[in-house]
Amino acid sequence: MDAATIAGLLADPTRLKVVAALALGAGTIEEVAAASGLPLKDVALAARRLARAGLVARDGHALTLHADR
């Protein structure tokens, strides 16, 4: 994944908050919502977009940040 793609993904404030919460230790959609103050629906939509791009892995409600990308 190139830098421009990552920058584009993180240009959205909701996706940026999701990535930040994951980097700080949140591991589920619910934990990300609690840590970021975002509604669950917004977190789920952002996580879906980040997963499609390969930046996040989703397994049900569990989320994992791909730090090597």
Protein Blocks (a to p, Z undefined) as FASTA:
>chain_A
ZZklmmmmmmpmklmmmmmmmmnopabfklmmmmnopafklmmmmmmmmmmnopaccehj
accddfkZZ
